[in-house]
Amino acid sequence: MEGAELELERRSKFLSGLIEKKKAKEHQEQPSKLSVRVRAADMPIVLQDRAFRCARDQLNSMPGKLDSKRLALALKKEFDAAYGPAWHCIVGTSFGSYVTHSTGGFLYFSIDKVYILLFRTAVEPLER
């Protein structure tokens, strides 16, 4: 009978470990489930996901108060490096805008109460 009790205890510890791992994984995924809401988009889904991920990572790294300039700079640099120059980013809790953008290069979204406008403009050489 003692062998059965040991086996039962071993299995119980194993299952408890699995449950803890699952809870830890869900907790890690929790920040990625921030309330992201696309307000307007003319951008491929892959680029949108990259913007969400970058914004989420930056917001998670800010302890306390929102640093709008830091978030805007991080998104701009990320997209300039990955997809070429002329990306622009506006971040805030309240702003108006009216912009012209390149086709496939516009995303306006919010994460919680932070609104983010990311867009690309065409870069044309100056004629002399």
Disulfide bonds with the S-S distance in Angstrom:
none
